[in-house]
Amino acid sequence: MNVLITKEAVQFYRQEMHLVDGDELRLFVRVGGVGSGGFSVGVTREIEDFDYETIQQEGILFYVSKDDLWYIDGMHIDYNDDLDMVLFKQGKFDNLDHPLFIEKT
């Protein structure tokens, strides 16, 4: 799995969710909200019984279900201080509002 979560994004989650080193978050595909074709990334502390890939970043362990890799693999997750929000960029889709899947060869 290739997901980049910047230090700034982790710091945002630490502050907003009161996280400490060793805490765990699950990133998952959710229907609704702004994202590709009605999909977006959800974030929760609940870790369900699935087959996961993990990312350790700045003391926080992020889980992604293998069933959600189709959307999250290749994602760049960053925090924009000017907008005061986390931004999700996905190179597999040309436009996250109206996606056209781009097959990488």
Phi, psi and omega per residue, in radians:
M1 nan 2.404 -3.131
N2 -2.129 1.665 3.102
V3 -2.277 2.254 3.100
L4 -1.828 2.092 3.059
I5 -2.033 1.990 -3.059
T6 -1.258 2.803 3.078
K7 -1.015 -0.646 -3.121
E8 -1.147 -0.688 3.106
A9 -1.161 -0.753 3.114
V10 -1.090 -0.732 3.129
Q11 -1.067 -0.691 3.091
F12 -1.052 -0.846 3.131
Y13 -1.116 -0.685 3.095
R14 -0.996 -0.823 -3.083
Q15 -1.237 -0.851 -3.055
E16 -1.233 -0.579 -3.064
M17 -1.887 0.118 3.108
H18 0.962 0.899 -3.107
L19 -1.548 2.655 3.033
V20 -2.261 2.887 3.105
D21 -0.876 2.363 3.130
G22 1.663 -0.223 3.095
D23 -1.201 2.772 -3.075
E24 -2.197 2.435 3.058
L25 -2.242 2.574 3.066
R26 -1.933 2.246 3.005
L27 -1.699 2.309 -3.095
F28 -2.522 2.768 3.082
V29 -1.423 2.279 3.083
R30 -2.216 2.647 3.109
V31 -1.618 2.294 -3.141
G32 1.914 2.813 -3.122
G33 1.477 -3.061 -3.140
V34 -1.459 2.215 -3.119
G35 2.964 -3.035 -3.044
S36 -1.264 1.984 3.069
G37 1.020 0.570 -3.130
G38 1.649 0.033 3.080
F39 -1.760 2.635 3.031
S40 -2.663 3.100 -3.125
V41 -1.698 2.213 3.014
G42 -1.731 2.703 3.132
V43 -2.315 2.246 -3.139
T44 -2.562 2.785 3.043
R45 -1.482 -0.245 -3.110
E46 -1.280 2.156 3.086
I47 -1.912 1.881 -3.107
E48 -1.521 2.999 -3.078
D49 -1.477 1.383 3.106
F50 -2.208 3.018 3.023
D51 -1.517 2.012 -2.989
Y52 -2.007 2.678 2.804
E53 -1.764 2.631 -3.128
T54 -2.245 2.703 3.076
I55 -2.334 2.189 3.043
Q56 -1.717 2.122 -3.130
Q57 -2.476 2.086 3.055
E58 0.928 0.689 3.065
G59 1.506 -0.063 3.137
I60 -1.913 2.407 3.115
L61 -1.785 2.080 3.126
F62 -1.770 2.325 3.116
Y63 -1.897 2.442 3.006
V64 -2.336 2.117 3.096
S65 -1.087 2.462 3.113
K66 -1.038 -0.454 3.085
D67 -1.221 -0.310 -3.130
D68 -1.769 0.017 -3.106
L69 -1.118 -0.502 -3.130
W70 -0.955 -0.517 -3.094
Y71 -1.812 -0.688 -2.979
I72 -1.563 -0.520 3.136
D73 -1.059 2.238 -3.116
G74 1.620 0.026 -3.075
M75 -1.375 2.585 3.040
H76 -2.021 2.053 -3.096
I77 -1.954 2.109 -3.056
D78 -2.411 2.852 3.062
Y79 -1.971 2.292 3.098
N80 -1.846 1.960 -3.079
D81 -1.144 -0.654 -3.134
D82 -1.124 -0.687 3.133
L83 -1.547 -0.231 -3.071
D84 0.932 0.913 3.119
M85 -2.737 2.730 3.058
V86 -1.431 2.360 3.132
L87 -1.973 2.367 3.118
F88 -1.984 2.103 3.100
K89 -2.035 2.332 -3.103
Q90 -2.285 1.956 -3.100
G91 -1.214 -0.270 3.131
K92 -1.302 -0.303 -3.126
F93 -2.061 2.355 -3.108
D94 -1.335 -0.436 -3.102
N95 -2.625 2.061 -3.057
L96 -1.266 -0.239 3.073
D97 -1.493 -0.660 3.140
H98 -2.412 1.474 -2.949
P99 -1.314 2.550 2.886
L100 -2.179 1.924 -3.082
F101 -1.074 2.257 3.123
I102 -1.848 1.983 3.112
E103 -1.331 2.085 3.116
K104 -1.522 2.251 3.116
T105 -2.005 nan nan
